[in-house]
Amino acid sequence: MVIAIIGILVALLLPAVQSAREAARRTQCSNNLRQLATAVLSYQAQMQVFPTGEVHGGSWVSGYRNPYSRQHCDWEGSVGMWCNLIFPYIEQQSAFDKLDFAIIPQYNSTGNVEIMRQSFSLFFCPSDGYRGLTTDWGGAGRNARIMHYYAVNGSNEGSRNVHRDQLPGKDDYGHCNFHDGMFFNDSATKDADIKDGLSNTAMLCETWGRSFPHHQAESPPLPGYPTGESSRGMNLHTSVYFGSGSLVYTPNSNHMSPWRANSFHPGGVHLALADGSVHFIPDAVNAAAWLALATIAGQESVDPSKWLNP
């Protein structure tokens, strides 16, 4: 009888303990994102421009032969992403000093490779157990440390909006073009560009950073999941999109690519707005409001009460 009672008590208490642990993890995740958002805003306050999503065009202009022959689309060009540009503002000056922003390709610097693969706890969600390296990209050994927080590029992943300095005949695909969010390749967004208002614009968002829950493809393959290269990290395309064409990727609705809003928190994802505030956005977010948050000058009216479907 005593053993039976103990068993019942354990069964009753276990869900409560797990819930308490997840609540603590959510709090830590929110704090991580808030510190990253504060660092981005500190960078902007000093530089008068938000950090670029990724540095690409500079390496093209310098004469390095872009293997894609596309301006603003040199994935193996110089190191330089929003996440390592803010290192001095998250007490990682020593890591920042090891980066060689001039060398091309970025992998030719031992310092760059070291920092790409270094673990920075601030970029990890405590509810996501994977802390390893990404899959290779562009050749064996071309990998980096996974990240769980990405910069919001906007609502138009398949953008056909080319950069103002785009050269004739350089027809880039969506991930290389000008986007309607705060960040993109060679972006230089200023406060004045965010016409929707800082409190109405998404800046950083939680992701898996990969397509597979356990990083590697399951065996047998999970239905609907890709089978090839699957992740992004400290050196490549830590960008999140809220939509593509007519599709709206609401939180935890799509795991087909690393750059979707996903989390291991039950019910939603954490999102940092351009004013530095952090919110837990539910999976049931209103699709129109979700897309509106992703843009910087869409002139939409984003009412927090509309973040939930009616």
Backbone hydrogen bonds, N-H to C=O, Kabsch-Sander energy under -0.5 kcal/mol:
donor,donor_aa,acceptor,acceptor_aa,energy
5,I,1,M,-2.3
6,I,2,V,-2.6
7,G,3,I,-2.4
8,I,4,A,-2.1
9,L,5,I,-2.5
10,V,6,I,-2.6
11,A,7,G,-2.2
12,L,8,I,-1.9
13,L,9,L,-2.5
14,L,10,V,-2.5
16,A,12,L,-0.6
17,V,13,L,-2.4
18,Q,14,L,-2.7
19,S,15,P,-2.4
20,A,16,A,-2.2
21,R,17,V,-2.3
22,E,18,Q,-2.3
23,A,19,S,-2.2
24,A,20,A,-1.9
25,R,21,R,-2.2
26,R,22,E,-2.7
27,T,23,A,-1.9
28,Q,24,A,-2.2
29,C,25,R,-2.7
30,S,26,R,-2.5
31,N,27,T,-2.1
32,N,28,Q,-2.5
33,L,29,C,-2.2
34,R,30,S,-2.2
35,Q,31,N,-2.2
36,L,32,N,-2.1
37,A,33,L,-2.6
38,T,34,R,-2.3
39,A,35,Q,-2.0
40,V,36,L,-2.3
41,L,37,A,-2.3
42,S,38,T,-2.1
43,Y,39,A,-2.4
44,Q,40,V,-2.2
45,A,41,L,-2.2
46,Q,42,S,-1.7
47,M,43,Y,-3.1
48,Q,44,Q,-2.3
50,F,189,T,-3.2
53,G,184,F,-1.2
54,E,184,F,-0.9
55,V,80,G,-2.7
56,H,54,E,-0.6
59,S,56,H,-0.8
60,W,56,H,-1.2
61,V,57,G,-2.5
62,S,58,G,-1.7
63,G,60,W,-1.3
64,Y,59,S,-1.3
66,N,64,Y,-1.0
69,S,66,N,-1.6
73,C,70,R,-1.3
75,W,73,C,-1.2
77,G,74,D,-1.8
79,V,100,D,-0.6
82,W,53,G,-1.4
84,N,81,M,-0.6
85,L,81,M,-2.1
86,I,82,W,-1.1
87,F,84,N,-0.9
89,Y,86,I,-1.8
90,I,87,F,-2.0
91,E,88,P,-0.5
92,Q,87,F,-2.3
96,F,92,Q,-2.1
97,D,93,Q,-2.4
98,K,94,S,-0.7
98,K,95,A,-0.8
99,L,95,A,-0.5
99,L,96,F,-1.2
101,F,99,L,-0.7
106,Q,76,E,-0.5
106,Q,77,G,-2.0
108,N,105,P,-1.9
109,S,106,Q,-1.2
110,T,108,N,-0.5
113,V,109,S,-2.1
114,E,110,T,-2.3
115,I,111,G,-2.2
116,M,112,N,-2.6
117,R,113,V,-1.5
118,Q,115,I,-0.7
120,F,118,Q,-0.5
121,S,119,S,-0.5
123,F,120,F,-2.2
124,F,121,S,-1.7
128,D,125,C,-1.7
129,G,127,S,-0.6
134,T,144,A,-3.2
137,W,142,R,-2.1
142,R,139,G,-1.9
143,N,141,G,-1.6
145,R,116,M,-3.3
146,I,132,G,-2.4
147,M,232,R,-0.7
148,H,123,F,-2.5
150,Y,205,C,-3.1
151,A,238,T,-2.3
152,V,203,M,-2.6
153,N,151,A,-0.6
153,N,240,V,-2.5
154,G,240,V,-0.8
157,E,155,S,-0.5
157,E,243,G,-2.4
159,S,156,N,-1.3
162,V,160,R,-1.0
166,Q,163,H,-1.7
170,K,167,L,-2.0
171,D,169,G,-1.3
172,D,170,K,-1.2
176,C,173,Y,-2.2
177,N,173,Y,-0.7
177,N,174,G,-1.0
178,F,161,N,-2.5
181,G,153,N,-1.7
182,M,152,V,-0.5
183,F,152,V,-1.5
186,D,54,E,-3.5
187,S,184,F,-2.0
193,D,190,K,-1.3
194,I,190,K,-0.7
194,I,191,D,-1.5
195,K,193,D,-1.9
196,D,296,I,-2.5
197,G,194,I,-1.2
200,N,197,G,-1.6
201,T,198,L,-1.1
202,A,293,L,-3.8
203,M,272,A,-3.1
204,L,272,A,-1.7
205,C,150,Y,-2.8
206,E,270,H,-2.0
207,T,148,H,-2.5
209,G,258,P,-0.8
211,S,230,S,-1.1
215,H,212,F,-1.9
216,Q,214,H,-2.0
225,Y,222,L,-1.8
232,R,209,G,-2.0
233,G,236,L,-0.6
234,M,145,R,-1.9
236,L,233,G,-1.1
239,S,237,H,-1.7
240,V,151,A,-2.6
241,Y,259,W,-1.7
242,F,154,G,-2.5
244,S,247,L,-1.9
247,L,244,S,-2.1
249,Y,242,F,-1.6
249,Y,247,L,-0.5
250,T,248,V,-1.3
252,N,261,A,-2.8
253,S,250,T,-1.7
260,R,258,P,-0.7
262,N,206,E,-0.7
262,N,260,R,-1.0
268,G,265,H,-1.2
269,V,281,I,-2.2
271,L,279,H,-2.7
272,A,204,L,-3.0
273,L,271,L,-0.5
273,L,277,S,-2.8
274,A,198,L,-0.9
274,A,201,T,-2.4
275,D,198,L,-0.8
276,G,273,L,-2.2
279,H,271,L,-2.9
281,I,269,V,-3.1
281,I,279,H,-0.8
283,D,267,G,-2.6
285,V,282,P,-1.5
286,N,306,K,-0.6
290,W,286,N,-2.3
291,L,287,A,-2.2
292,A,288,A,-2.1
293,L,289,A,-2.0
294,A,290,W,-0.9
294,A,291,L,-0.6
295,T,291,L,-0.7
295,T,292,A,-0.8
296,I,180,D,-2.0
302,V,300,E,-0.7
303,D,301,S,-0.8
306,K,303,D,-3.1
307,W,304,P,-1.6
308,L,305,S,-0.6
309,N,284,A,-1.9
